[in-house]
Amino acid sequence: MEKVQGEMEIERWERSEEISDAEKKVIQETWSRVYANCEDVGVSILITRFFVNFPSAKQYFSQFKHMEDPLEMERSLQLRKHARRVMGAINTVVENLNDSEKVSSVLALVGKAHALKHKVEPIYFKKLTGVMLEVIAEEYANDFTPEAHGAWAKMRTLIYTQVTAAYKEVGWAQYPTATL
């Protein structure tokens, strides 16, 4: 859903659809199995898929931006710690799906930190959430029914729109609205 696919795709990313109570339950049930292996799944998401498919994302990580070997990255304690932090933030969002203020607060903190402190381009959140869904769908294929896929697609959009809203809120100068 890059800008070359047209304005309809861009607009769809800027609005998140309401996640129904049934979808929240599906997300929470799926996530409970994923989060039981949070470090391994987090490492798989970040290293095996995200940094391999989007090596430019490593530029934001001084500790391992020069690592090329996925096995070396897997052994990096800093990277494993970051994977746990990412999974922990997602866990907080999933656990609080019935509290929209808490979800917004958590994702706003993530967005503001990544915009102001880390200077991460917001497009990486779209890429990361896409990778997250791919990994969950592959590693938990039996649990990832079409219903679960639809619910998680809404969750992905919720995360992305809330995080990027924080970028807009802080007036991040590099905010590439054309790529959303």
DOTORSE-56698 format. One line per field, with one value per residue: x, y, z of N, C-alpha, C in turn; residue number from 1; residue in one letter. Coordinates in steps of 0.001 Angstrom, whole numbers. Layout:
% residues N
n.X <- X | ...
n.Y <- Y | ...
n.Z <- Z | ...
ca.X <- X | ...
ca.Y <- Y | ...
ca.Z <- Z | ...
c.X <- X | ...
c.Y <- Y | ...
c.Z <- Z | ...
num <- NUM | ...
residuo <- a | ...
This chain:
% residues 180
n.X <- 805 | 1798 | 2433 | 2200 | 56 | -2204 | -4602 | -6806 | -5890 | -4058 | -5713 | -7265 | -5461 | -5267 | -7439 | -8773 | -10651 | -13405 | -12872 | -14589 | -16257 | -16157 | -14020 | -11980 | -11786 | -10886 | -8399 | -7133 | -7147 | -5586 | -3223 | -2464 | -1348 | 762 | 2219 | 3122 | 5488 | 7099 | 9712 | 11081 | 9291 | 9265 | 11966 | 12016 | 10222 | 11539 | 14232 | 14431 | 12563 | 11859 | 14328 | 15785 | 14196 | 13850 | 16429 | 17256 | 15998 | 17617 | 19278 | 18458 | 19318 | 21949 | 23470 | 23383 | 23329 | 25237 | 25415 | 25250 | 24792 | 22161 | 22227 | 24118 | 22751 | 20589 | 21838 | 22442 | 22222 | 21130 | 19378 | 17607 | 16538 | 15234 | 13346 | 11768 | 10749 | 9208 | 7321 | 6203 | 4970 | 3030 | 1625 | 563 | -1211 | -2945 | -3966 | -5455 | -7514 | -10188 | -10149 | -10024 | -8777 | -6460 | -5138 | -4748 | -3092 | -779 | 104 | 477 | 2615 | 4595 | 4695 | 5442 | 7950 | 9394 | 9257 | 10339 | 12622 | 13985 | 13771 | 12550 | 11295 | 7839 | 6771 | 7993 | 6572 | 4304 | 5444 | 6584 | 4307 | 3038 | 4877 | 4741 | 2145 | 2477 | 4383 | 3036 | 834 | 2118 | 3604 | 1644 | -355 | -2559 | -4177 | -4700 | -7144 | -9386 | -11109 | -9546 | -7439 | -8724 | -9442 | -6909 | -5881 | -7322 | -6331 | -3670 | -3933 | -5014 | -2848 | -899 | -2194 | -2655 | -55 | 1169 | -447 | 497 | 2935 | 2071 | 875 | 3033 | 4182 | 6141 | 8754 | 9768 | 7673 | 6313 | 3723 | 2810 | 3512 | 1895
n.Y <- -1175 | 1287 | 4690 | 4618 | 3080 | 4538 | 7057 | 6054 | 3833 | 5084 | 6771 | 4858 | 3826 | 5882 | 5910 | 4056 | 1105 | 318 | -2043 | -4877 | -6363 | -9158 | -9462 | -8335 | -10248 | -12443 | -11453 | -11182 | -13849 | -15126 | -13669 | -14397 | -16918 | -16306 | -14458 | -16037 | -16997 | -14731 | -13483 | -15082 | -14919 | -12162 | -11706 | -13173 | -11667 | -9131 | -9713 | -12030 | -11341 | -8467 | -6828 | -8200 | -8029 | -5279 | -3741 | -1096 | -196 | -781 | 1370 | 2998 | 1923 | 2050 | 121 | -2251 | -1676 | -2169 | -4858 | -7677 | -10374 | -12529 | -14446 | -13398 | -11099 | -12277 | -13188 | -10875 | -9117 | -6590 | -6340 | -8433 | -7502 | -5226 | -6455 | -7732 | -5434 | -4305 | -6353 | -6281 | -3751 | -4134 | -6139 | -4724 | -3048 | -4982 | -6227 | -4144 | -3553 | -2989 | -562 | 2266 | 4725 | 4068 | 2493 | 4425 | 6174 | 4608 | 4027 | 6600 | 7433 | 5686 | 6519 | 9272 | 9047 | 7690 | 9506 | 11958 | 11364 | 9133 | 9576 | 8058 | 7131 | 7200 | 5331 | 2941 | 1779 | 860 | -1078 | -2745 | -3616 | -5036 | -7098 | -8276 | -9375 | -11242 | -13031 | -13979 | -15191 | -17228 | -18685 | -19390 | -20757 | -22519 | -21187 | -18879 | -18046 | -17096 | -15230 | -14393 | -13257 | -11060 | -9590 | -9041 | -7521 | -5183 | -4484 | -4011 | -1735 | 0 | 259 | 1412 | 3821 | 5166 | 5479 | 6995 | 9218 | 10449 | 11332 | 13333 | 15005 | 16004 | 17454 | 16484 | 17170 | 15706 | 14201 | 12088 | 12561 | 11863 | 9225 | 7693
n.Z <- 0 | -871 | -1926 | -4692 | -5294 | -5198 | -4141 | -2753 | -1301 | 379 | 1871 | 3197 | 5040 | 6822 | 8429 | 11042 | 11393 | 13501 | 16027 | 16681 | 19576 | 19417 | 17654 | 19175 | 21162 | 19653 | 18823 | 21328 | 22225 | 20252 | 20559 | 23155 | 22857 | 21157 | 22716 | 24750 | 23874 | 23673 | 23414 | 21503 | 19317 | 18943 | 18257 | 15908 | 14370 | 14257 | 13390 | 11602 | 9718 | 9543 | 9645 | 7750 | 5430 | 5287 | 5417 | 5729 | 7976 | 10092 | 10455 | 12507 | 14829 | 16692 | 18007 | 16546 | 13844 | 11917 | 11680 | 9659 | 9475 | 10137 | 12220 | 13970 | 14696 | 16030 | 18316 | 19612 | 22555 | 22994 | 20858 | 21325 | 23711 | 22775 | 21150 | 23086 | 24308 | 22232 | 21872 | 24417 | 24435 | 22455 | 23722 | 25916 | 24566 | 23426 | 25761 | 26725 | 24987 | 25405 | 26565 | 25249 | 25710 | 27144 | 25228 | 23206 | 24627 | 25179 | 22546 | 21602 | 23192 | 22235 | 19552 | 19811 | 21085 | 19113 | 17047 | 18057 | 19692 | 18532 | 15818 | 13767 | 10653 | 9976 | 8200 | 8680 | 10724 | 9479 | 7882 | 9851 | 11318 | 9327 | 8858 | 11358 | 11323 | 9231 | 10336 | 12633 | 11385 | 9971 | 11945 | 13731 | 12371 | 12626 | 14416 | 13139 | 11681 | 8963 | 10184 | 12357 | 10939 | 9720 | 12005 | 13088 | 11009 | 11299 | 13788 | 13165 | 11548 | 13445 | 15270 | 13588 | 12701 | 15115 | 16141 | 14093 | 14204 | 16452 | 15506 | 13757 | 15616 | 17108 | 15207 | 13483 | 11426 | 9265 | 8470 | 6210 | 4535 | 2032 | 1671 | 3204
ca.X <- 0 | 2632 | 1744 | 1970 | -1191 | -3311 | -5102 | -7750 | -5109 | -3485 | -6798 | -7681 | -4508 | -5362 | -8600 | -8863 | -12011 | -13742 | -12668 | -15756 | -15952 | -15779 | -12667 | -11066 | -11608 | -10036 | -7042 | -6584 | -6892 | -4433 | -2050 | -2038 | -457 | 1968 | 2978 | 3745 | 6841 | 7287 | 11062 | 11362 | 8465 | 9774 | 13226 | 11643 | 9628 | 12534 | 15430 | 14209 | 11719 | 11896 | 15643 | 16223 | 13431 | 13979 | 17694 | 17399 | 15457 | 18699 | 19968 | 17993 | 19823 | 23400 | 24114 | 23459 | 23043 | 26245 | 25348 | 24653 | 24459 | 20993 | 22581 | 24770 | 21678 | 19817 | 22606 | 22614 | 21400 | 20366 | 18292 | 16635 | 15875 | 14299 | 12246 | 10890 | 10063 | 8186 | 6261 | 5548 | 4079 | 1877 | 864 | -198 | -2328 | -3893 | -4617 | -6314 | -8352 | -11480 | -9909 | -9472 | -7889 | -5174 | -4533 | -4280 | -1989 | 407 | 576 | 970 | 3968 | 5481 | 4845 | 6202 | 9346 | 10039 | 9337 | 11186 | 13901 | 14679 | 13666 | 12213 | 10253 | 6627 | 6485 | 8514 | 5535 | 3452 | 6218 | 6730 | 3039 | 2803 | 5756 | 4189 | 1025 | 3018 | 5021 | 1992 | 50 | 2929 | 3995 | 432 | -1281 | -3795 | -4976 | -4884 | -8283 | -9758 | -11659 | -8409 | -6710 | -9479 | -9326 | -5538 | -5697 | -7835 | -5384 | -2501 | -4294 | -5145 | -1500 | -257 | -2835 | -2448 | 1353 | 1455 | -1165 | 1407 | 3905 | 1403 | 634 | 4263 | 4640 | 7410 | 9060 | 10027 | 6502 | 6053 | 2305 | 2556 | 3763 | 960
ca.Y <- 0 | 2462 | 5789 | 4334 | 2362 | 5460 | 7778 | 5246 | 3035 | 5998 | 7206 | 3734 | 3681 | 6975 | 5686 | 2682 | 622 | -123 | -3464 | -5362 | -7146 | -10508 | -9362 | -8114 | -11553 | -13237 | -10888 | -11517 | -15297 | -15398 | -13050 | -15124 | -17992 | -15660 | -13819 | -17088 | -17114 | -13349 | -13134 | -15778 | -14344 | -10809 | -11819 | -13619 | -10522 | -8093 | -10133 | -12934 | -10756 | -7014 | -6313 | -8865 | -7465 | -3822 | -3474 | 327 | 34 | -927 | 2650 | 3636 | 1150 | 2177 | -1072 | -3353 | -1259 | -2684 | -6319 | -8202 | -11786 | -12705 | -15193 | -12446 | -10253 | -13085 | -13312 | -9549 | -8905 | -5354 | -6584 | -9268 | -6618 | -4393 | -7337 | -7877 | -4151 | -4208 | -7305 | -5792 | -2652 | -4727 | -6838 | -3727 | -2639 | -6100 | -6403 | -2995 | -3249 | -2465 | 758 | 3010 | 5786 | 3441 | 2126 | 5668 | 6694 | 3773 | 4197 | 7970 | 7450 | 5013 | 7406 | 10477 | 8663 | 7343 | 10717 | 12990 | 10869 | 8206 | 10105 | 6943 | 7450 | 6466 | 4241 | 1701 | 1158 | 106 | -2263 | -3620 | -4268 | -6026 | -8221 | -8919 | -10214 | -12360 | -13988 | -14613 | -16060 | -18401 | -19470 | -19813 | -20957 | -23165 | -20202 | -17686 | -18275 | -15869 | -14295 | -13829 | -12395 | -9810 | -8859 | -8545 | -6455 | -3978 | -4162 | -3438 | -381 | 768 | 571 | 2341 | 5140 | 5816 | 5870 | 8091 | 10406 | 11100 | 12056 | 14554 | 15835 | 16692 | 18243 | 15933 | 17846 | 14762 | 13340 | 11952 | 12289 | 11265 | 7786 | 6982
ca.Z <- 0 | -1013 | -2595 | -6103 | -5457 | -5308 | -2987 | -1984 | -363 | 1362 | 2740 | 4027 | 6131 | 7767 | 9286 | 11527 | 11580 | 14855 | 16285 | 17428 | 20778 | 18975 | 17082 | 20303 | 21809 | 18751 | 18923 | 22643 | 22272 | 19387 | 21164 | 24351 | 22396 | 20621 | 23784 | 25566 | 23302 | 23225 | 22964 | 20247 | 18246 | 18728 | 17513 | 14563 | 13676 | 13995 | 12671 | 10481 | 8692 | 9383 | 9269 | 6518 | 4315 | 5280 | 6113 | 6040 | 9319 | 11079 | 10634 | 13731 | 15954 | 16665 | 18550 | 15599 | 12476 | 10989 | 11639 | 8427 | 9667 | 11002 | 13427 | 14867 | 15226 | 16980 | 19561 | 20203 | 23739 | 22827 | 19919 | 22032 | 24667 | 22016 | 20726 | 24255 | 24505 | 21188 | 22202 | 25622 | 24055 | 21764 | 24755 | 26658 | 23705 | 23331 | 27061 | 27023 | 23833 | 25850 | 27141 | 24112 | 26199 | 27475 | 23939 | 22581 | 25425 | 24945 | 21168 | 21474 | 23777 | 21274 | 18397 | 20162 | 21323 | 17847 | 16229 | 18630 | 20219 | 17630 | 14449 | 12879 | 9679 | 10344 | 7261 | 9253 | 11546 | 8560 | 7498 | 11011 | 11635 | 8265 | 9165 | 12543 | 10889 | 8454 | 11233 | 13442 | 10498 | 9631 | 13112 | 14435 | 11253 | 13070 | 15135 | 12318 | 10796 | 8242 | 11168 | 13082 | 10002 | 9603 | 13270 | 13191 | 10016 | 11959 | 14855 | 12482 | 11155 | 14682 | 15754 | 12655 | 12685 | 16410 | 16241 | 13164 | 14685 | 17393 | 14677 | 13293 | 16789 | 17509 | 14071 | 13001 | 10159 | 8190 | 8303 | 4771 | 4367 | 711 | 1667 | 4061
c.X <- 856 | 1875 | 1441 | 657 | -2400 | -3818 | -6061 | -7011 | -4539 | -4556 | -7231 | -6744 | -4666 | -6558 | -8592 | -10333 | -12193 | -13521 | -13826 | -15319 | -15505 | -14364 | -11636 | -10766 | -10688 | -8589 | -6408 | -6282 | -5672 | -3161 | -1571 | -1099 | 856 | 2837 | 3610 | 5188 | 7326 | 8691 | 11379 | 10565 | 8945 | 11061 | 12936 | 11079 | 10710 | 13670 | 15105 | 13437 | 11964 | 13257 | 16185 | 15507 | 13581 | 15264 | 17909 | 16857 | 16547 | 19414 | 19610 | 18526 | 21346 | 24103 | 24262 | 23186 | 24058 | 26260 | 24632 | 24129 | 23266 | 21298 | 23281 | 23715 | 20870 | 20512 | 22782 | 21654 | 20559 | 19174 | 17202 | 15847 | 14853 | 13104 | 11259 | 10104 | 8938 | 7011 | 5505 | 4576 | 2836 | 1000 | 6 | -1407 | -3380 | -4661 | -5643 | -7223 | -9721 | -11369 | -9226 | -8541 | -6501 | -4427 | -3962 | -3068 | -693 | 969 | 1062 | 2380 | 4976 | 5749 | 5710 | 7675 | 10067 | 10160 | 10401 | 12570 | 14677 | 14657 | 13409 | 11107 | 9014 | 6287 | 6981 | 7502 | 4561 | 4157 | 6310 | 5422 | 2656 | 3622 | 5217 | 3046 | 1501 | 3579 | 3979 | 1192 | 814 | 3188 | 2803 | -692 | -2601 | -4734 | -5367 | -5917 | -8550 | -10345 | -10527 | -7618 | -7404 | -9369 | -7933 | -5241 | -6208 | -6886 | -4147 | -2776 | -4435 | -3769 | -864 | -879 | -2623 | -1006 | 1636 | 682 | -286 | 2493 | 3301 | 1237 | 1869 | 4853 | 5968 | 7675 | 9238 | 8815 | 6118 | 4594 | 2013 | 2760 | 2789 | -119
c.Y <- 1249 | 3507 | 5498 | 3607 | 3282 | 6018 | 6963 | 4424 | 3916 | 6396 | 6092 | 3564 | 4768 | 6836 | 4243 | 2333 | 189 | -1632 | -3921 | -6139 | -8554 | -10501 | -9125 | -9436 | -12437 | -12763 | -11314 | -13010 | -15671 | -14900 | -13814 | -16268 | -17423 | -15152 | -14821 | -17326 | -15743 | -13038 | -13801 | -15194 | -12931 | -10799 | -12241 | -12466 | -9517 | -8561 | -10911 | -12258 | -9268 | -6512 | -6970 | -8242 | -5954 | -3424 | -1993 | 656 | -57 | 383 | 3346 | 2969 | 1153 | 894 | -2182 | -2960 | -1789 | -4206 | -6764 | -9624 | -11932 | -13482 | -14302 | -11528 | -11008 | -13191 | -11973 | -9357 | -7639 | -5561 | -7429 | -8427 | -5737 | -5220 | -7530 | -6588 | -3964 | -5115 | -6865 | -4655 | -3187 | -5452 | -5863 | -3263 | -3742 | -6275 | -5302 | -2614 | -2689 | -1081 | 1620 | 4139 | 5235 | 3074 | 3367 | 6232 | 5922 | 4027 | 5620 | 8091 | 6819 | 5938 | 8612 | 10153 | 8381 | 8550 | 11674 | 12497 | 10066 | 8640 | 9012 | 7385 | 6602 | 5310 | 2905 | 1027 | 364 | -1191 | -3249 | -4335 | -5289 | -7279 | -9000 | -9854 | -11421 | -13440 | -14720 | -15597 | -17338 | -19292 | -20004 | -20050 | -21589 | -22205 | -19012 | -17945 | -17007 | -14803 | -13607 | -12882 | -11044 | -8950 | -8250 | -7471 | -5135 | -3525 | -3484 | -1980 | 524 | 1195 | 1640 | 3732 | 5886 | 6305 | 7055 | 9355 | 11172 | 11869 | 13379 | 15537 | 16628 | 17504 | 17789 | 16434 | 16889 | 13894 | 13254 | 11586 | 11620 | 9764 | 7015 | 6447
c.Z <- 0 | -1824 | -4052 | -6338 | -5399 | -4002 | -2142 | -932 | 740 | 2366 | 3690 | 5216 | 7184 | 8702 | 9760 | 11727 | 13030 | 14962 | 17171 | 18666 | 20414 | 18408 | 18181 | 20994 | 20965 | 18835 | 20240 | 22774 | 21438 | 20056 | 22386 | 23976 | 21866 | 21768 | 24742 | 25117 | 22853 | 22730 | 21630 | 19083 | 17928 | 17933 | 16077 | 13745 | 13288 | 13087 | 11410 | 9371 | 8487 | 8909 | 8002 | 5317 | 4182 | 6007 | 6438 | 7431 | 10386 | 11351 | 11941 | 14993 | 15934 | 17104 | 17513 | 14155 | 11465 | 10911 | 10365 | 8613 | 10608 | 12286 | 14452 | 15500 | 16279 | 18331 | 20277 | 21376 | 23619 | 21900 | 20573 | 23044 | 23939 | 21540 | 21878 | 24508 | 23489 | 21533 | 23456 | 25322 | 23352 | 22781 | 25559 | 25849 | 23650 | 24637 | 27352 | 25859 | 24214 | 26489 | 26078 | 24550 | 26520 | 26191 | 23269 | 23307 | 25165 | 23548 | 20910 | 22051 | 22829 | 20092 | 18696 | 20398 | 20016 | 16917 | 16770 | 19046 | 19187 | 16173 | 13409 | 11924 | 9982 | 9415 | 7820 | 10174 | 10674 | 8167 | 8660 | 11346 | 10572 | 8493 | 10358 | 12160 | 10102 | 9366 | 12084 | 12594 | 10151 | 10839 | 13906 | 13427 | 11686 | 13782 | 14259 | 11228 | 9986 | 9182 | 11947 | 12183 | 9865 | 10844 | 13414 | 12160 | 10594 | 13069 | 14272 | 12115 | 12379 | 15196 | 14879 | 12720 | 14002 | 16557 | 15322 | 13524 | 15668 | 16637 | 14217 | 14451 | 17202 | 16360 | 13519 | 11599 | 8993 | 7875 | 6837 | 4488 | 3027 | 712 | 2545 | 3237
num <- 1 | 2 | 3 | 4 | 5 | 6 | 7 | 8 | 9 | 10 | 11 | 12 | 13 | 14 | 15 | 16 | 17 | 18 | 19 | 20 | 21 | 22 | 23 | 24 | 25 | 26 | 27 | 28 | 29 | 30 | 31 | 32 | 33 | 34 | 35 | 36 | 37 | 38 | 39 | 40 | 41 | 42 | 43 | 44 | 45 | 46 | 47 | 48 | 49 | 50 | 51 | 52 | 53 | 54 | 55 | 56 | 57 | 58 | 59 | 60 | 61 | 62 | 63 | 64 | 65 | 66 | 67 | 68 | 69 | 70 | 71 | 72 | 73 | 74 | 75 | 76 | 77 | 78 | 79 | 80 | 81 | 82 | 83 | 84 | 85 | 86 | 87 | 88 | 89 | 90 | 91 | 92 | 93 | 94 | 95 | 96 | 97 | 98 | 99 | 100 | 101 | 102 | 103 | 104 | 105 | 106 | 107 | 108 | 109 | 110 | 111 | 112 | 113 | 114 | 115 | 116 | 117 | 118 | 119 | 120 | 121 | 122 | 123 | 124 | 125 | 126 | 127 | 128 | 129 | 130 | 131 | 132 | 133 | 134 | 135 | 136 | 137 | 138 | 139 | 140 | 141 | 142 | 143 | 144 | 145 | 146 | 147 | 148 | 149 | 150 | 151 | 152 | 153 | 154 | 155 | 156 | 157 | 158 | 159 | 160 | 161 | 162 | 163 | 164 | 165 | 166 | 167 | 168 | 169 | 170 | 171 | 172 | 173 | 174 | 175 | 176 | 177 | 178 | 179 | 180
residuo <- m | e | k | v | q | g | e | m | e | i | e | r | w | e | r | s | e | e | i | s | d | a | e | k | k | v | i | q | e | t | w | s | r | v | y | a | n | c | e | d | v | g | v | s | i | l | i | t | r | f | f | v | n | f | p | s | a | k | q | y | f | s | q | f | k | h | m | e | d | p | l | e | m | e | r | s | l | q | l | r | k | h | a | r | r | v | m | g | a | i | n | t | v | v | e | n | l | n | d | s | e | k | v | s | s | v | l | a | l | v | g | k | a | h | a | l | k | h | k | v | e | p | i | y | f | k | k | l | t | g | v | m | l | e | v | i | a | e | e | y | a | n | d | f | t | p | e | a | h | g | a | w | a | k | m | r | t | l | i | y | t | q | v | t | a | a | y | k | e | v | g | w | a | q | y | p | t | a | t | l
